[in-house]
């Protein structure tokens, strides 16, 4: 269930350019610290690789003055010349490729760009953990290469694993979607790809952000700097914290970022319960905690959480914050110590966490070129194989939403001329979404389709805002002339982005009118291709028989146009599934983004959020996605009873609620799993890769979700053949639910497992064992 075999194209001009620029690359960049050419500093104990890392870190901290220490508490960490340590910029980004959003990365010279993969919401639609890890490996290769060339750092504040709770959120595109298990699995695998597998050593240091309950940027006069998210203990444990916990415990991430917002009246970056007790205490983070940029300043200046800046600095550090993105801690921490609000040992503890990560990265090991990854350079960025992976990722993330009759795939023989229409029809930069860098190159939808057939191109709308119909008639004429029509519509960063939440779910401006008029005029099949991060209410197109097919491409990255064309013409059989619910416009008409409750409430006339708790009408459900073939599931082996062992000293009254649900921490969870063997048969005439989603419906309970994702797998099945897939479901992690007090419990009784149309019931029973 990997990413499949990859065919490499011939080296593009971009790589040739990079190789030519290598001549101007010059000598290797000098070491960050512990330069072997400096006899004085190289002899410090903290430079001795043979010493235990903890001893090296403590030696370095012990040599620093208070003034030097506070200048290391911020992203633009100051140099310490007397110890041979350079300044360091901690802020780099790698959400879906090396990005220049943060000041730590610069493109130009030997590094004119980097591979730009699809936006995360698109890649999540592949439901392919192997792919996510492979992308992480490529991104970290390119990041290390740029670091070696002096163009980037080694600390990357990615991925974003917040829950896509509200479909209007402008940054939902950055996330893996609305399901906590999907988001957490994505986090763990992408982080593993970024950080490598060399034990305690790090290839680059990843960061899961933004902790926690952050999913509003700027809606209806409420912005993220002023928002106090009122969240129940149940929803924190059941939804918002799940991806972060998995990122720390399964992905071993090197950093967690706290968010701008308050949670229940306390800024997340000043909350010791969240940072010190949960992230570091319960989850055992081996790394550092960083603030979102200027968050400490925000909770003093904007949220007015403290009366003095010194108190704000003290509160943040004592809560467990190790690094401030922004100048605040460097400006006020020393005075906080002098005023007795903060002990110097608290600052020492913060530096131990950041310096240890730098040492795990090899930054205190002397000459970079002789270290692991030290030979990576311009030749390793934008390679043919890296760019082919970006194309494959785009193919795997495309979701076929509708396909009436045999509208798709298009035929070379019957559809020799195609009208390509729409404001996103010749998109390039729009395809890479936000938090992107400079791509190696682009293939727009128009170019991609043009590689298959002759095209007639008309925009129809000047841009995605589509404020008038001045270009409609030319688009309608193109559809009348062509054998088939492809409309590439949707959104871009002018509609949804950081600090830009959407006001509704419909296509912007007069896009819907254009689609309907073109479809009415088209002499051949009409296909609607949507680019967006968030869901769009396209009920009109779903119900219009003249629109034969609908594809969602998300923001498909630098090779998006080629991937779209491959799906349109059947070179690729689509296998993506929606990672979020597509709601009708009515869903948000009277729904405040500021209401954080996940569960529905009849009393409040509140619909609930995400497929787990919302039971109303949808345009397309979470997990929806069609194929050009047909797959049939059969469960060939699965238990009907699973016994949950309890610790022997637990008694039923203490361990259960009315004998119906066991506290997870009272069960012996270690290797407790439910194993399934599933046959997947391809009954159609086309080879295809099937995305198998496994859901569980727990025993009836008013606080349990209606169903929840518990496993997923990718399997390639040739036409008219079958494959067997093994699924293992960790009982305590994935068959548990959370009660209203925020306690995770395993419901005793009948759990129903759903795989497509197939259902299997398994009974969980409690059994007490001896101590």
C-alpha positions in Angstrom: 0.0 0.0 0.0 2.8 2.4 -0.9 2.8 5.2 -3.4 3.3 3.0 -6.4 6.1 2.8 -9.0 7.2 6.2 -10.3 8.4 7.0 -13.8 11.0 9.6 -13.9 11.0 12.4 -16.6 14.2 13.7 -18.2 15.9 16.4 -16.1 14.0 19.7 -16.4 15.8 22.9 -17.2 15.4 23.9 -13.5 17.8 21.2 -12.4 20.2 22.0 -15.1 20.1 25.7 -13.9 20.8 24.6 -10.4 23.8 22.5 -11.5 25.2 25.5 -13.3 24.6 27.7 -10.3 26.6 25.2 -8.2 29.7 26.7 -9.7 28.8 29.9 -7.9 27.9 28.1 -4.7 31.4 28.5 -3.2 32.8 26.8 -0.2 30.7 25.0 2.4 29.1 27.3 4.9 31.0 27.6 8.2 29.8 25.6 11.1 27.1 27.2 13.3 29.2 26.4 16.4 32.2 24.3 17.5 34.3 25.2 14.4 37.2 22.8 14.4 39.3 25.6 12.9 38.8 27.6 16.1 41.1 25.9 18.7 39.6 27.8 21.6 35.9 27.2 21.1 36.3 23.7 19.6 37.7 22.6 23.0 34.6 23.4 25.0 33.0 20.3 26.5 29.7 21.2 24.8 31.5 20.6 21.5 32.6 17.1 22.4 30.4 14.7 20.4 31.6 11.8 22.6 30.0 13.2 25.7 26.4 12.5 26.7 24.2 15.1 25.1 22.6 16.1 28.4 26.1 16.9 29.8 26.9 18.9 26.7 23.7 20.9 27.0 24.3 21.6 30.7 27.9 22.6 30.1 26.7 25.2 27.5 23.9 26.6 29.7 26.3 26.9 32.6 28.6 29.1 30.6 25.9 31.6 29.6 25.3 34.9 31.4 21.7 35.9 32.0 21.9 38.6 29.3 23.0 35.9 26.8 20.3 33.5 27.9 17.4 35.9 27.4 18.6 36.6 23.8 18.4 32.9 23.1 14.7 32.8 24.0 13.5 34.3 20.7 13.3 33.1 17.1 16.1 35.4 16.0 18.5 34.0 18.6 21.6 36.2 19.0 25.2 35.1 18.4 27.5 34.5 21.3 30.9 35.2 19.8 33.0 34.5 22.9 31.7 30.9 22.7 31.9 30.6 18.9 28.1 30.4 18.4 26.5 32.1 15.5 23.0 33.7 15.5 20.2 31.4 14.5 16.8 32.0 12.9 14.4 29.4 14.3 11.5 30.3 12.0 11.3 28.2 8.9 8.2 26.6 7.3 7.7 23.4 5.4 4.0 22.8 5.3 4.0 21.1 1.9 7.5 21.9 0.6 10.3 24.2 1.8 8.7 27.6 2.1 10.0 31.2 2.4 7.1 32.4 4.6 9.5 32.4 7.6 12.6 34.5 7.7 14.8 31.4 8.1 14.6 30.5 4.4 15.6 32.4 1.3 15.3 31.4 -2.3 17.8 32.6 -4.9 21.3 31.9 -6.2 21.9 28.1 -6.1 18.4 27.5 -4.7 15.9 29.3 -7.0 13.0 27.2 -5.7 12.0 23.9 -4.1 9.5 21.1 -4.9 6.0 22.4 -4.1 3.7 19.5 -3.1 -0.1 19.7 -3.0 -1.6 21.7 -0.1 -2.1 19.4 3.0 -5.9 19.1 2.6 -5.3 17.7 -0.9 -2.7 15.2 0.2 -4.8 14.2 3.2 -7.5 13.1 0.6 -5.1 10.3 -0.5 -5.5 8.7 2.9 -2.0 7.3 2.2 0.3 7.4 5.2 3.2 6.0 3.1 2.9 8.9 0.7 2.8 11.4 3.6 6.1 10.1 5.0 7.7 10.0 1.5 6.8 13.7 1.0 8.3 14.5 4.4 11.6 12.7 3.4 11.8 14.7 0.1 11.0 18.0 1.9 13.7 17.4 4.5 16.2 16.4 1.8 15.7 19.8 0.2 15.6 21.6 3.5 19.0 20.1 4.5 20.4 20.9 1.1 19.4 24.5 1.5 20.8 24.6 5.1 24.1 23.3 3.8 24.1 26.1 1.3 23.3 28.8 3.9 19.8 29.4 2.6 17.6 27.8 5.3 17.4 26.7 8.8 16.8 23.2 10.3 13.8 24.0 12.5 10.5 23.9 10.5 7.2 24.9 12.1 5.1 22.4 10.3 2.7 20.6 10.1 -0.6 22.3 11.0 -2.7 19.6 12.6 -5.7 21.7 13.8 -9.1 20.2 13.3 -11.0 21.6 10.3 -14.0 22.3 12.5 -15.9 25.0 10.6 -16.0 24.9 6.7 -15.4 28.6 6.5 -12.0 28.6 8.1 -9.5 30.2 5.8 -6.7 28.0 7.1 -8.6 24.7 6.8 -6.6 24.1 3.6 -3.4 23.7 5.7 -4.9 20.9 7.8 -5.5 17.2 7.2 -9.2 17.7 7.6 -12.0 17.3 10.2 -11.2 13.9 11.6 -8.9 13.7 14.6 -7.5 10.2 13.8 -6.8 11.2 10.2 -5.1 14.4 11.3 -3.1 12.6 14.0 -2.0 9.9 11.6 -1.0 12.5 9.0 1.0 14.4 11.7 2.9 11.3 12.8 3.9 10.1 9.3 4.8 13.5 7.9 6.9 14.3 11.0 8.6 10.9 10.7 9.5 11.8 7.1 10.8 15.2 8.1 12.8 14.2 11.1 14.3 10.9 9.8 14.9 7.6 11.6 18.4 8.0 13.0 17.5 7.4 16.7 17.8 10.6 18.8 19.4 12.5 15.8 17.2 14.8 13.8 17.3 15.4 10.0 15.2 18.5 10.6 13.1 19.4 13.6 9.3 19.5 12.9 6.7 21.3 14.9 3.0 20.5 15.3 0.8 23.6 15.5 -1.3 25.4 16.7 -2.1 24.0 20.2 -5.0 24.1 20.8 -8.6 24.7 19.7 -7.4 27.1 17.1 -9.6 27.3 14.0 -10.8 30.8 13.6 -8.9 33.6 12.0 -11.1 36.6 11.3 -14.9 36.1 11.2 -17.7 38.6 11.7 -15.6 41.0 13.7 -13.9 38.4 15.8 -10.2 37.7 15.2 -7.8 35.1 16.5 -6.0 37.6 18.7 -9.2 38.4 20.7 -10.9 35.0 20.6 -11.5 33.1 23.8 -12.5 29.6 22.7 -14.9 28.2 25.2 -14.3 24.4 24.9 -15.6 21.6 27.0 -13.2 19.0 28.6 -15.0 16.4 26.5 -14.3 18.2 23.2 -10.7 19.0 24.2 -9.9 15.3 24.9 -12.1 13.8 22.2 -11.3 16.1 19.3 -9.0 19.1 19.5 -6.0 17.5 21.4 -6.0 14.1 19.6 -3.8 15.1 16.6 -1.3 16.8 18.9 -1.1 13.8 21.2 -0.5 11.5 18.3 2.1 13.9 16.8 4.0 13.8 20.1 3.6 10.2 21.1 3.5 8.5 17.7 5.5 10.9 15.6 8.0 11.9 18.3 7.8 15.5 17.1 10.6 17.8 18.2 8.3 20.8 18.9 4.8 22.0 19.6 3.5 25.5 18.9 0.9 27.1 21.2 -1.7 29.3 19.5 -2.9 32.9 19.7 -6.3 32.3 21.1 -7.4 31.8 24.7 -9.0 28.6 25.8 -11.5 29.0 28.5 -10.1 32.4 29.5 -6.4 31.5 29.5 -4.0 32.2 26.6 -2.6 28.9 25.4 0.9 30.1 25.6 0.4 31.0 29.3 -1.4 27.9 30.4 0.7 25.5 32.5 -2.0 22.9 32.3 -1.8 22.7 28.5 2.0 23.2 28.1 3.8 21.9 31.2 1.3 19.4 32.4 -0.1 18.0 29.2 2.4 18.4 26.4 5.5 17.8 28.4 4.2 16.0 31.4 1.5 13.6 30.2 2.7 13.2 26.5 6.4 13.4 27.3 7.4 15.8 24.5 11.2 15.5 23.8 11.7 18.9 22.4 10.7 22.5 22.8 7.5 24.5 22.9 7.3 27.7 20.8 4.8 30.4 20.6 2.9 31.4 17.5 4.5 34.7 16.3 4.1 37.5 18.9 1.6 35.4 20.9 3.2 36.5 24.2 3.0 40.1 23.1 -0.6 39.5 22.1 -1.7 38.1 25.5 -0.2 41.1 27.2 -1.0 43.9 24.7 -4.3 42.7 23.2 -5.8 40.2 25.6 -4.6 42.1 28.6 -4.0 38.9 30.5 -1.3 40.4 32.7 -0.8 44.0 33.9 2.9 44.2 33.1 5.1 42.8 30.3 7.4 41.3 32.9 4.5 39.3 34.4 3.6 38.1 30.8 7.2 36.9 30.2 7.2 35.1 33.6 3.8 33.5 33.0 4.8 32.2 29.6 8.1 30.7 30.7 6.7 29.2 33.9 3.8 27.7 31.9 6.3 25.8 29.8 7.1 28.0 26.9 10.7 27.6 25.7 10.9 29.9 22.7 9.1 33.0 21.7 8.5 33.8 18.0 8.9 37.5 18.5 11.1 39.8 20.6 9.0 39.9 23.8 10.9 37.4 25.9 14.3 38.9 25.0 13.0 42.4 26.0 11.3 41.5 29.3 12.6 38.2 30.8 15.7 39.7 32.4 13.6 42.3 34.2 11.2 39.6 35.2 14.1 37.8 37.0 15.2 41.0 38.6 11.7 41.7 39.9 11.5 38.2 41.4 8.7 37.1 39.1 10.9 34.5 37.4 13.8 32.4 38.5 16.9 32.1 36.3 16.5 28.3 36.6 13.2 28.6 34.7 15.1 30.2 31.8 17.7 27.5 32.1 15.1 24.8 31.7 13.7 26.5 28.6 17.2 26.7 27.0 17.9 23.0 27.8 14.9 22.1 25.6 15.9 24.3 22.7 19.6 23.7 22.8 19.1 19.9 23.1 17.1 20.1 19.8 19.9 22.0 18.1 22.4 19.4 19.3 20.2 16.6 18.0 20.3 18.4 14.7 24.1 18.3 14.8 24.5 22.1 15.0 27.2 21.7 17.7 29.1 18.9 16.0 31.5 21.1 14.0 31.9 20.9 10.2 28.5 20.2 8.6 29.9 18.7 5.4 31.2 15.6 7.3 27.9 15.0 9.1 25.0 12.9 8.0 23.2 14.8 5.2 26.2 17.1 4.9 26.7 16.3 1.2 23.2 17.3 0.2 23.2 20.4 -2.0 21.6 22.1 -5.1 21.7 18.9 -7.1 19.2 17.4 -4.5 16.6 20.1 -4.9 13.8 19.9 -7.5 15.2 16.6 -8.8 13.1 14.6 -11.4 12.1 12.1 -8.7 11.1 14.8 -6.3 8.9 16.5 -8.9 7.4 13.1 -10.0 6.4 12.5 -6.3 4.7 15.9 -6.4 2.8 14.8 -9.5 1.9 11.5 -7.9 0.7 13.2 -4.7 -1.6 15.4 -6.8 -3.0 12.4 -8.6 -3.7 10.6 -5.4 -5.4 13.6 -3.8 -8.0 14.3 -6.5 -11.5 13.2 -5.6 -14.1 12.3 -8.1 -17.4 13.6 -6.6 -19.8 12.8 -9.5 -19.6 10.8 -12.7 -22.9 10.3 -14.4 -23.0 7.5 -17.0 -19.6 7.5 -18.7 -18.9 11.2 -18.6 -15.3 10.4 -17.4 -12.8 9.4 -18.5 -12.8 11.5 -21.6 -11.9 9.8 -24.9 -9.1 10.8 -27.2 -11.1 9.5 -30.1 -14.4 11.2 -29.3 -13.2 14.4 -27.5 -10.5 15.7 -29.8 -11.2 19.4 -29.0 -11.8 20.5 -25.4 -13.0 23.9 -24.2 -11.1 24.8 -21.1 -12.9 27.5 -19.2 -12.8 29.2 -15.8 -10.8 31.6 -13.6 -8.6 28.7 -12.4 -8.2 27.1 -15.9 -4.7 28.5 -16.4 -3.8 28.7 -12.7 -0.2 28.3 -11.5 0.7 30.0 -8.2 -2.9 29.5 -7.0 -2.4 25.7 -7.2 0.2 25.7 -4.4 -2.1 27.4 -1.8 -0.6 29.2 1.2 2.5 28.6 3.2 4.3 27.7 0.0 7.7 28.6 -1.4 8.9 29.1 -4.9 8.0 26.1 -7.0 10.4 24.3 -9.4 7.9 25.0 -12.2 4.2 24.7 -13.0 1.9 22.7 -15.1 -1.5 24.5 -15.3 -4.8 22.7 -16.0 -4.8 24.3 -19.5 -1.2 23.0 -20.1 -2.1 19.6 -18.7 -5.2 19.1 -20.9 -3.3 20.5 -23.8 -0.8 17.7 -23.6 -3.7 15.3 -24.4 -5.8 17.2 -26.9 -6.4 20.5 -28.8 -7.9 23.1 -26.4 -10.0 26.2 -26.8 -9.3 28.5 -23.8 -11.6 31.1 -22.3 -11.5 32.5 -18.8 -15.2 33.2 -18.5 -14.5 35.2 -15.3 -11.5 37.6 -15.0 -10.8 36.1 -11.6 -12.4 33.9 -8.9 -14.4 36.8 -7.6 -16.3 36.7 -10.9 -18.1 40.0 -10.4 -19.5 40.4 -13.9 -20.5 38.5 -17.0 -18.4 40.3 -19.6 -16.4 37.2 -20.5 -19.4 34.8 -20.5 -20.3 34.9 -24.1 -16.9 33.9 -25.4 -16.8 31.0 -22.9 -20.3 29.9 -24.0 -19.2 30.0 -27.7 -16.1 27.9 -26.9 -18.3 25.3 -25.3 -20.5 25.2 -28.4 -17.5 24.5 -30.6 -15.7 21.8 -28.5 -16.3 18.1 -28.2 -16.1 18.4 -24.4 -16.0 21.2 -21.9 -13.9 21.4 -18.7 -14.7 24.2 -16.3 -12.0 24.9 -13.7 -13.6 27.0 -11.1 -13.4 27.4 -7.3 -11.4 29.5 -4.9 -8.0 30.9 -4.2 -6.1 32.8 -1.5 -8.2 36.0 -2.2 -11.2 34.1 -0.8 -9.8 31.8 1.9 -6.4 32.3 3.6 -4.7 33.1 6.9 -6.7 35.9 8.6 -9.4 35.5 5.9 -12.3 33.2 6.8 -15.1 32.8 4.3 -18.5 34.3 4.7 -20.4 31.4 3.0 -20.0 28.1 1.1 -21.2 29.0 -2.4 -19.0 29.6 -5.4 -17.9 33.3 -5.4 -19.7 36.0 -7.4 -21.3 34.8 -10.6 -19.3 31.5 -11.0 -22.4 29.4 -10.6 -24.2 31.3 -13.3 -21.2 30.8 -15.7 -21.1 27.1 -15.0 -24.8 26.6 -15.6 -24.8 28.6 -18.8 -21.8 26.9 -20.2 -23.2 23.5 -19.4 -26.4 24.3 -21.1 -24.5 25.4 -24.3 -21.9 22.6 -24.4 -22.4 20.2 -27.2 -20.4 17.5 -25.4 -19.9 16.3 -21.8 -19.4 19.0 -19.3 -16.9 18.4 -16.4 -16.6 20.7 -13.4 -13.2 20.8 -11.7 -13.0 22.6 -8.4 -9.9 24.1 -6.8 -10.4 25.0 -3.1 -9.2 24.2 0.4 -12.6 24.3 2.0 -15.8 22.7 0.9 -18.1 24.3 -1.6 -21.9 24.0 -1.9 -22.2 22.8 -5.5 -25.7 21.3 -5.1 -26.7 23.0 -8.3 -24.0 21.1 -10.2 -24.6 17.8 -8.4 -28.3 18.0 -9.4 -27.7 19.3 -13.0 -27.9 16.4 -15.5 -26.0 18.5 -18.0 -22.9 18.5 -15.7 -21.7 14.9 -16.1 -18.8 14.9 -13.7 -17.3 16.9 -10.8 -13.7 16.7 -9.6 -12.3 18.3 -6.5 -8.6 19.0 -6.9 -8.0 21.0 -3.8 -4.8 23.0 -4.3 -2.9 20.4 -6.2 0.6 21.8 -6.1 3.1 22.6 -8.9 2.1 19.6 -11.1 -1.6 20.0 -10.4 -2.6 20.6 -14.0 -0.9 17.4 -15.2 -2.6 15.4 -12.5 -6.0 16.8 -13.3 -5.5 15.9 -17.0 -4.3 12.4 -16.1 -7.6 11.8 -14.2 -9.8 13.4 -16.9 -8.3 11.1 -19.5 -8.1 8.0 -17.4 -4.4 7.7 -17.2 -5.0 7.8 -13.5 -7.9 6.1 -11.9 -9.0 8.5 -9.1 -8.9 7.1 -5.6 -9.1 10.2 -3.3 -11.7 10.6 -0.6 -13.0 13.8 1.0 -11.2 14.6 4.3 -14.0 16.9 5.3 -17.8 17.2 5.0 -19.2 19.3 2.2 -22.2 21.1 3.8 -25.0 23.0 2.2 -25.0 26.8 2.5 -27.9 26.6 4.9 -25.6 24.8 7.4 -23.7 28.0 8.1 -26.5 30.5 7.7 -27.2 30.8 11.5 -24.1 29.0 12.8 -21.5 31.1 14.6 -17.9 30.2 14.0 -17.2 31.1 17.6 -19.4 28.3 18.9 -16.8 25.6 19.6 -19.2 22.8 20.6 -18.8 19.6 18.5 -21.9 17.8 19.6 -25.4 18.7 18.4 -28.0 20.1 20.8 -31.7 20.1 20.1 -32.3 22.4 23.0 -30.1 25.1 21.4 -31.1 24.2 17.8 -27.4 23.5 17.2 -26.5 21.2 14.4 -23.2 19.8 15.6 -19.9 19.7 13.6 -18.1 17.2 11.4 -19.4 13.8 10.3 -18.9 12.5 13.8 -21.7 14.6 15.3 -23.6 16.3 12.5 -26.6 14.3 11.2 -28.2 16.8 8.8 -28.1 17.0 5.0 -24.8 17.2 3.2 -23.7 18.0 -0.3 -21.0 15.3 -0.1 -20.1 13.3 3.0 -16.7 12.9 4.7 -15.0 9.9 2.9 -16.9 10.3 -0.3 -15.0 9.6 -3.5 -15.7 7.6 -6.7 -13.6 5.5 -9.0 -13.6 4.5 -12.7 -14.0 0.9 -11.4 -16.0 -0.8 -8.7 -14.6 -2.3 -5.5 -16.4 -4.8 -3.3 -15.4 -5.6 0.3 -15.8 -8.9 2.1 -14.7 -9.5 5.7 -13.1 -12.9 5.7 -11.8 -13.0 9.3 -12.8 -11.0 12.3 -13.6 -11.7 16.0 -17.1 -11.4 17.4 -15.9 -10.9 21.0 -12.9 -9.0 22.3 -12.1 -9.2 26.0 -10.7 -6.0 27.6 -8.5 -7.0 30.6 -8.6 -4.7 33.6 -6.0 -4.1 36.3 -6.8 -6.6 39.0 -7.1 -4.0 41.8 -9.8 -2.2 39.9 -13.3 -2.8 41.0 -16.3 -2.5 38.8 -17.7 0.6 40.6 -14.4 2.4 40.2 -13.7 1.3 36.7 -17.0 1.8 35.0 -20.0 4.0 34.7 -23.1 1.8 35.4 -21.0 -1.1 34.2 -21.1 0.2 30.6 -17.8 1.9 30.0 -14.3 1.2 31.3 -11.8 4.0 32.0 -9.0 3.6 29.5 -6.4 4.0 32.3 -8.0 1.1 34.1 -7.6 -1.3 31.2 -4.4 -3.1 30.1 -4.2 -1.5 26.7 -0.7 -2.2 25.5 -1.3 -4.8 22.8 -5.1 -4.9 22.9 -6.2 -4.8 19.3 -9.0 -5.9 17.0 -7.7 -7.6 13.9 -9.6 -7.8 10.6 -8.9 -9.5 7.3 -10.7 -7.9 4.4 -10.9 -9.0 0.8 -11.1 -6.1 -1.7 -12.3 -7.2 -5.1 -12.1 -5.0 -8.2 -15.2 -6.1 -10.2 -14.7 -3.5 -13.0 -12.6 -3.3 -16.1 -10.0 -0.8 -14.9 -7.1 -1.3 -12.6 -7.3 1.0 -9.5 -6.0 1.8 -6.1 -8.8 1.6 -3.5 -9.0 3.8 -0.4 -10.5 1.7 2.3 -12.0 3.6 5.3 -13.0 1.7 8.4 -15.5 3.3 10.8 -16.9 2.2 14.1 -20.2 3.0 15.7 -19.9 2.6 19.5 -22.8 1.3 21.7 -25.6 3.9 22.0 -24.7 6.7 24.3 -25.7 10.4 24.2 -22.0 11.5 24.4 -20.6 9.1 21.8 -20.1 10.0 18.2 -22.5 8.5 15.6 -19.5 6.9 14.0 -15.7 7.5 14.0 -12.8 6.6 11.7 -10.7 3.9 13.3 -8.4 2.8 10.4 -7.7 3.3 6.7 -5.6 1.6 4.1 -4.6 1.9 0.4 -4.6 -1.2 -1.8 -3.9 -1.6 -5.5 -6.2 -4.0 -7.2 -6.0 -4.9 -10.9 -9.2 -5.3 -12.8 -11.2 -8.4 -12.0 -8.9 -9.5 -9.2 -8.8 -9.2 -5.5 -6.4 -8.4 -2.7 -6.5 -9.2 1.0 -5.9 -6.4 3.5 -5.1 -6.8 7.2 -6.4 -4.1 9.5 -5.4 -3.7 13.2 -7.5 -1.4 15.4 -6.0 -0.4 18.7 -9.0 -0.9 21.1 -8.1 1.7 23.7 -7.1 4.4 21.2 -9.7 4.0 18.5 -12.7 2.2 20.0 -12.9 4.4 23.1 -15.1 7.5 23.6 -14.8 10.5 25.9 -17.4 11.2 28.6 -18.6 14.7 29.6 -15.9 15.0 32.2 -13.2 14.5 29.6 -12.4 10.9 30.7 -11.7 8.5 27.9 -13.6 5.2 28.2 -14.1 2.0 26.4 -17.8 1.3 25.9 -18.7 -2.3 26.8 -21.1 -3.9 24.4 -21.7 -4.1 20.7 -19.5 -2.0 18.4 -20.4 -2.0 14.7 -17.5 -1.9 12.2 -18.3 -0.3 8.8 -16.3 -0.8 5.7 -18.2 0.6 2.7 -21.5 -1.3 2.7 -20.2 -4.1 4.8 -20.9 -4.2 8.6 -19.5 -6.4 11.3 -20.5 -6.4 15.0 -18.0 -7.1 17.7 -18.8 -7.3 21.4 -16.3 -5.8 23.9 -16.4 -7.5 27.3 -14.6 -6.7 30.5 -12.4 -9.2 32.4 -10.6 -8.6 35.6 -7.1 -10.1 35.9 -4.9 -10.5 38.9 -2.5 -7.8 39.9 
